Amino acid sequence: MSSLVSIRNLRKTYQRGAERVEVLHGINLEIPEGDFVALMGPSGSGKTTLLNLIGGLDTPSGGEIEIAGARIDSMGGGRLAQWRSNNVGFVFQFYNLMPTLNAQKNVELPLLLTRLNGAQRKRNAEIALQLVGLADRGKHKPNELSGGQQQRVAIARAIVSDPTLLICDEPTGDLDRQSAEEILALLQSLNRDHGKTIVMVTHDPKAADHARRTVHLDKGTLAADAAIAH
């Protein structure tokens, strides 16, 4: 299986007042196409920083990030934004849905950056909602949906443009256990049945068990048992 994500000697440093703090120290990681990786580690270990770098939301201080043959570490802001919209779907802990838009219109949002016409956008949004089991909720606004349903809408929005990579930051952190299990089963299905490569940050070992393997970060480095297959 070929690597979709290749990370080599990745470093990230932040300036805090007069102090420079290195959050990631020379990370090396390969993520094959079709993998489902859970990133775990204590608070402050650098897992969200690493996730944001893989998703092109931030740029590294050193090292290389190659995704599907593209060196995103050397891209400028405009080019990186274009790459993100073409290649990455994001799922966050707090669904980030537009409260005034119904589910279908929320799912359509990423498609406004494409050349698709209104009818095509609507059709693609309907297909994405069907994939997440919400075909009958397209006209509902977020406040008319449960937390689990809102996260399903957020996942539909993340996959509607058929991204190369799905980035999930604590996707079940705001959900009760039953809703969390349903969301994790949905992510497994997207990985297993639709070939989506998923990188998920979680603090929950039960959530990590749904991934194909777990990568542990500690104080900005990969732990010795970095990759645990499930």
Secondary structure, DSSP 8 states (H G I E B T S, - for coil): --EEEEEEEEEEEEEETTEEEEEEEEEEEEEETT-EEEEE--TTSSHHHHHHHHTTSS--SEEEEEETTEEGGG--HHHHHHHHHHHEEEE-SS----TTS-HHHHHHGGGGGSS--HHHHHHHHHHHHHHTT-GGGTT--GGGS-HHHHHHHHHHHHHTT--SEEEEESTTTTS-HHHHHHHHHHHHHHHHHH--EEEEE-S-HHHHTTSSEEEEEETTEEEEEEEEE-
